Amino acid sequence: MALRTDRVRIVALFKKKDGISKEDFDKFWLDDHSKLFNSLPVVKKNILKYEQAHANPVVSQAIGEAGLNVSPWDAMAVFEAATFEALTEVFTDEEYRRVVAAEELKCLPRTLLPSLITRRP
């Protein structure tokens, strides 16, 4: 399998806020948040690919019943851009911080989220 070397990726893990149902979190994150994020000019300029994956409770239960570790995370997102600077431009953009980051607080706790930045040498 060939890995792309022309892109930088951030993989971020997300945990929903306590008191929010999985259904409400999934709807907000998949529908409302992704549309808002993708609507920003800085995102349109810099992000080549944005993808989400959400935990499946049926699969998680089966994994746990099989004696395997179940991930504590509710969702993940992959952000791809041509350069690290392009990714940085998105997440430090004033409109992103004012609009999208503020909107995230509806469903996410205000904590540092684990992330992994990758680029194959």
C-alpha positions in Angstrom: 0.0 0.0 0.0 1.5 3.3 -1.0 1.1 6.2 1.4 0.7 9.7 0.1 3.7 11.9 0.7 2.2 15.1 -0.7 -0.1 15.9 2.3 0.0 16.5 6.0 -2.7 15.1 8.2 -4.1 15.8 11.6 -6.0 13.0 13.3 -8.0 14.3 16.2 -10.0 12.3 18.8 -13.2 13.7 20.4 -15.1 12.9 23.5 -18.6 14.4 23.8 -19.6 16.5 26.8 -21.2 14.8 29.7 -25.0 15.0 29.6 -25.2 15.0 25.8 -26.7 11.9 24.2 -24.8 10.0 21.5 -27.6 10.7 19.1 -27.5 14.5 19.7 -23.7 14.5 19.5 -23.6 12.6 16.3 -26.3 14.8 14.7 -24.6 18.0 15.8 -21.1 16.8 14.8 -22.0 15.2 11.5 -24.6 17.7 10.3 -24.3 21.1 11.9 -20.6 21.3 12.8 -19.3 19.8 9.5 -21.3 22.2 7.4 -20.2 25.2 9.5 -16.5 24.1 9.4 -16.6 23.5 5.6 -18.3 26.9 4.9 -15.3 28.9 6.1 -13.1 30.5 3.4 -9.9 29.5 5.2 -11.1 25.8 5.2 -12.0 26.0 1.5 -8.6 27.4 0.8 -6.5 25.0 2.8 -8.3 21.7 3.6 -8.0 19.1 0.9 -9.9 16.4 2.8 -12.0 16.4 6.0 -13.4 13.1 7.2 -15.2 12.0 10.3 -15.7 8.6 12.0 -18.0 8.0 14.9 -18.0 5.2 17.5 -20.6 2.5 16.9 -22.1 1.3 20.2 -23.1 -2.1 18.8 -19.5 -2.8 17.6 -18.1 -1.3 20.8 -20.2 -3.7 22.9 -19.1 -6.7 20.8 -15.5 -5.7 21.1 -15.9 -5.4 24.9 -17.7 -8.8 25.1 -14.8 -10.3 23.2 -12.4 -9.2 25.9 -10.8 -6.5 23.8 -10.2 -2.9 24.8 -12.9 -0.4 23.7 -11.9 3.0 22.8 -13.2 5.8 25.1 -13.5 8.2 22.2 -16.8 9.1 20.6 -15.5 10.3 17.3 -12.4 11.2 15.3 -11.6 13.5 12.4 -8.9 13.6 9.8 -7.9 16.9 8.3 -5.6 16.9 5.3 -3.7 19.8 3.8 -0.7 20.4 1.5 1.4 21.7 4.3 1.6 22.0 8.1 1.4 25.8 7.6 -2.0 25.4 5.8 -3.4 23.3 8.7 -2.1 25.9 11.2 -3.7 28.7 9.2 -7.1 27.0 9.5 -7.0 26.4 13.3 -5.5 29.8 14.1 -7.9 31.7 11.8 -9.9 34.4 13.7 -13.2 33.4 12.1 -12.6 29.7 12.8 -11.9 30.5 16.5 -14.8 32.9 16.8 -17.4 30.8 15.0 -16.4 27.1 14.8 -14.4 26.7 18.0 -17.1 28.5 20.0 -19.8 26.3 18.4 -17.8 23.1 19.4 -18.3 24.0 23.0 -22.0 22.9 22.7 -20.9 19.3 22.5 -17.2 19.1 23.5 -15.6 19.7 26.9 -13.1 22.5 26.9 -10.0 20.3 27.1 -7.0 19.6 25.0 -7.9 16.9 22.5 -5.4 14.3 21.5 -4.2 14.6 18.0 -1.5 13.1 15.7 0.1 15.1 13.0 1.5 12.9 10.2 3.5 13.2 7.0 5.4 10.4 5.6 9.1 11.3 5.1 
